[in-house]
Amino acid sequence: MWTIKNNSSEKSNYSWDWEAVDANGTRVENSTQLETDVQPGQTATGEFPTTLKTTKGIKLNITSFDRTAGY
């Protein structure tokens, strides 16, 4: 589950890359998320299903994050 809050003064688009890494340091899942047209002051939430069989010992890393102006 994720939450994005637009603290800017303009409509914004957000994109981020993430990875799930197990206790041995092996990447077991990764993907890119996109949330568009988030209004100033607005909060957007969502979730992304994975094929992980368990989350025990899994660390979630955000590997890149970008905000651009929405039009």
C-alpha positions, 0 to 999 in steps of 0.5 A: 500500500502506498500514499502520495500527498501533493504538497506543491501548488500545482497538479502533479504526476508521480512515478517511482521504481521500487524493489523487494529484497529478501534477507540474503540481498536478492531482489525478488520483485520490482516494478514501477508505479504511476499516479497522475493528476494529483491536485494541490493538497490532495492525497492519493492512495493505492496498492500493487499486488505482487506474487510474493508468497510471504513478506517475512524478511522482505525489505522494500526499497524505493530506487527512484522517485519523480514528480512532474507537473500535470496538465 
